[in-house]
Amino acid sequence: MTTPREILEKLKAQAKPDRVAGMARYGMTAERRLGVSVPDMRKIAKESGKDHQLALELWKSGIPEARILAAMIGEPNKLTEDQMEDWVKDFNSWDVCDQVCMNLFDKTPLAWKKISDWSEREEEFIKRAAFALIACLAWHDKEAKDEEFIELFSVIIQGTTDERNYVKKAVSWALRHIGKRNPKLNRAALKTAREIQRIDSKSARWIASDAIRELESEAVQRRLRR
């Protein structure tokens, strides 16, 4: 059985402290960061295997890479709403937020409820998590119906007036990923983007332009036609 200490030793062996300053320039919190790459984290997670108790212990370390790795080895069927609430309150960096959402949180049915809950919260990274979950579900949940995503447009529209950078970018990410799912949702997302464009808000106009530019691009349209 792998112990938290063994995982932390593996992470420290891959640490590259000279990367931390550069990562900080991209908005990743530098506090306690080791400078380990995501591919190296994935390799360690694969070697370890799924282990929910180990994930819980790693989260307590407060080390960003250990927390990302915790999401990689966590077991979705053992994830509780209380744990999701405990972890989301600790988010203080966009990369930890997004990696936890895409590696663990979006794999539980609770994700849909948390979108609604967290989109109403004021904390920047908790609100970002709501929109990161939308993007990740649009990407990963092959069984979800189009109508489920269409219902989320009201949540997205509500989030467009938040001027904070990490929220604004996640709202755009959510809208763009829904619009890349299939032709029907592409049309619906573009219609929503044009509604957002009319909102008297700098962030809303940015989100709308960002989404329209990508969703109308030849690359996206070509893929959807296929």
Steps between C-alpha positions, in 0.01 A plus 500: 500500500640839399530753780462880481867536589606281207288707259639825635855367463427413137362848439803661662728286284333654193498853642642780287500811720626714210161450332302650787561866414387440142192314619417791731508735200222286351291548812582175680552556869867460592438420866638153585523415128769255391504564125395148394350462151155349444641206295731415792205517739299271273786248494516493880122467521503207256769325701301553820159396367163614632494545877243734652642499852844586364341784301346641818836490677683663210247784490587589860861574397397831341755446220340592164650203315397259777145634478490456123634147541236435768232571240670261258493208746169581672207264442185674370267239653641586844475876451249665732339840485674591829839415351429709191407793722811455715731486199344785302548734797875433474528600134743791468642444151328454164702193406410311818135598450491382138699180553282392792186571298619309193663205676250432779206733557350467151488121537229503767127573452543759776677723245171623352375609844828671585481710181179652629631540856841642420388738225317693774806528723713814518845344556696530176630145470178339624307689235765405242452135598132519398591605147801269481261214577271606215796497260623163626156338481453631146834341417474170689135408567401318182164392644370846592213629287514824303213640707706467817763731354243738353358541851845616616499804267308698764777425751761607245317824419479579870876452535600725212492825699763379748805705407751283687748346259481140620121500498471678166735255326317199646162633383640528148651151528161358602312666214762402241512135608122466485510652151763252383299196608280465189338715226176555695683624808734707282202692364350536848830619650548757223148629554574531872831675427318761292256557786796545734654748255210737569558505877646829625812347650862497389549139611178388327610654171843335533342160571263534205779599259726221626227240455379622158856514364567136589157352435477656153858408411560277201678242718201456730244508220697246298520262797126536567417426137692173530 
